[in-house]
Amino acid sequence: MINFFRKIRQKMLTENKFTRYLIYAFGEIILVVFGILIALSINNWNEQSKERKFERKMLSEIHLALENDIAYFENNVSRLASLDSAIDVMLGFIEEEAEFIDSMYNQDRGRSYYLATGIIYQYNPGPYEALKSTGVNKIRNDSLRKELITLYDFEYPRHQEFIEYYDQDYKTQIDRFFGMMDEPFIEYVNGKRMINKKFPPDLLKKPDFLNLLDEMRSRARLQLRSFNNFIPDLKRVESLLSEELKN
């Protein structure tokens, strides 16, 4: 093709058609420039398409991680609510000056069983960190990018710090709770010899137990309030992600 155009130019020069040669050469330059611009445009379109696919992939993974975090936190809310309810029942028994009996602690059917309820704080920042390592500016939506940065770099760590601060006494409280059991004894169940431990009948009358319940209730309600305040923020960002992925 290049040789073809070169021959045409040479022919015009030999025929002294200089003016036509200039017009032709100028047109050829425009054609070449136009071709380069088209090639650059196609290349840019391909790059933008790749970036958009990568963005959607990462946002989809962040969205899934956020959905799982919300479900996990809601389960923690349920567990803390069970703990709070169990404490209220125990305090009610104390007000009634009741004696502690086996049915109050009968595996998962007894209310006092839930006094041992604890939580483990965890969330999945992996997809966001993967995106962050390549540059969060790959998120084209400015408001969504700011929301994700705020959530993962500030809100999640701050919330984790708050929950774990009030959870640091959990193990000590549980040790104190089970430390109130009587000495172990031997009993036979269905002909099998077993070593067992039980809470004393006067457990509900012990000041230490009442103080322990107050501490547990304070921990449970502070954490419960914190989760209930934080989960709507997670759902709001999850909704923003859903809308972005629809576009």
N, C-alpha and C positions, 0 to 999 in steps of 0.2 A: 504494500500500500504506500509506504514511504517512497519507494523507487518510482511509483506511478506519478505521485505529485511532483517529485523532483524532475522527471522528464517533461512534465507540462511546463514547469517554470523555465527550464532550459530552452524549450521551444519558443516560449514567449520572448526570452532575451535575444535569441538568435534572430527572431523576426522583428526586433526593435519595437516590440509592443510593451514598452516600459510602464506606461500608465496602467494598462490592464494587468501587468505583472504585479504592480504595487497593490492594486485592488484585490487581486487573487491572493497575494501573500498575506494581506491584512485579514482577509476572510478565513484563510487557513489558520492564522494565529487565533482568531476568535473561536474557530471550531475546536482547536486543541484545548484552549482554556475552558471552553464549555464542557468538553469531555472530562477534563480534570475535575471540574466542579461537580459533575455528575458522579464520578468515582468517589470523591470525598464525601458527597452526600450519602451515597449508598453505604460507605464505610461507617460514617457517623450513625446512620440508622441501625446498622448491624450492632455497633457498640452499645447504643442506647437500648436496643432490644435485649442484648445480653445482660446489661445492668438491670433492666426492669425485671427480667426473669430471676436474676439473683436476689433482687430486693423482695420480690413476691415469695420466693422460697424461704428467705430468712424471716420475713414477717409472719409467714404461715407457721414456722417452727416456734417463733416467740408466742404467737397466738395460742398454739397447742399447749406450750409450757405454762402459759398464764391460766388457761382453763383448768389444767391439772392442779396448779397452785391454789386456785379458788376452791376447788373441790376438797383439797386437803385441809385448807384453813377452815372450811365449813365443817369438816369432820372434827377438827379441834374445838370448834364452838360447841358442837354436840357433846363432846367429852367433858368440856369444862362446865356445861350446863348440867350434866349428870352429876358431876362433883358438887356443884352448888346446891342442887336439889337434895343430894344425900346429906349434906351438912345441915340443911334446913330441917330435914326429918330427924336427924340426931339431936339437934337443939330442941326440937319439939318433944322428943322423949325425955330430955333432961328437964324441961319445964314441968312435965308430967310426973317427974321423979320416978320414972320407970326403971326397972332392972334390965340389964343387958342379957339377952337370951340368944341361944344359938341361931334362931331363925333370923336374927338381925344381921348375921354374917354367915350366909349359906351360899358360898361360891358366888356366881353372878346373879343369884336371885335375892341376895340380901343388900339392903341399902348401904350398909357400911362397907361393902365390897368396893363401892365407887369412891370411897375416901382415898383409895390408893391410886386414883386416876392421875395420870400425868400426860404431858405432851412433849413431842420433839419438834423443834422448829426447823423446818427445812423448806427450801424453794429451789427452783431450777433456773439459774441465771445463764446456763450454758449457751442457748441460742443467741441471747443478747450479747454475751461476751464474744461469741464468734463473729457477729456482725460488727461489734465494736473494734475488733482486731483488724478488720478491713476498712473501717471508717464509717461512722454512723451517718456521715453526710450522704451515704448512698440512699438514705431514706429521703425521698423527694418532698414528702409532706412535712413542712416545717413544724407545724403544731404537734403532729404525731411524734416527730423526732424529739422534740423538747419533752413531751410527756414520758417517753421511754427513758430518756436520760435521767429525768427527775425520779422516776419510779425505781429504776435499777441501781442508780448510783447514789441515791439519797434515801428514798422512802423505805425500800426493802431493808437496807442495813440498819436504819434507825429503828424500824419496827422490831427487827430481830434483837437488837440490843435491849429494847424495852422489855420484850417478852422474856428473854433469858435472864435479865436482871431480877425479875420477880420470880423466876423459876429456880434460882440458884439454891433456895432453901428446900426444894422439893424432897431431895434424898434424905436430908436431915429430918424433915417432918414425917416421912414414911418410916424411917428408923424409929423415931419416937413413938409412932402409932403402934407398930408391931412390937415395940419394946414393952408395951403395956400388957401384953399377953402373960398369962400365968406360966409357970414352969411346965415343960412338956411332960406328958403322961402316956402310958401304954393303954390301948384299948383294942378290942377285937371286933372287926367289922366283917360280917359274913364269914366268920371263921378265920379271918386273916389278922395277924398281929400287926398293929400300926402304932406309930408314935405320933401323937397329936398335940396341938396347943390350942387353947381357947382364951378368949377375953374374959376377965373376971366379971361376975354379976354386978359389981359396984362400979363398973367402968364409967357409967353415965354420971356418977356422983363425984368423980375425981376432978379437982380443979385443973390439973395438968391437961386432962382431956378436953375440957372446955376451952382452955387457952389455945390448945392445938387446933381445935375446930375454928376458932376465930382467925387464927393465922392462915389456915387453909382457905377459909372463905374469902379473906382479903386478897390472897393470891389469885384465886379462881376468878373473882369478880373484876379485878384489875385487868387480867389477861383477857377475860371475856369481853370487856368493854373495848379493849384495844383492838381485838379481832373484828368486832362488830363495826368499829369505826374505819378500819382499814379495808375490809372486803369490798365495800361500795366503790372505793377508789380503784381497786383492781378490776372490778366489773366495768367501770367507766372506760378504762384504758382498753380492756378487752373489746368493748363495743366499738371504740375508735378503730381498732385493728380490723374488726369484722367489716366495717364500712369501707376501709381502705382496700381490703382484699376483694371487695365487690367491684371496684373500679377497674 
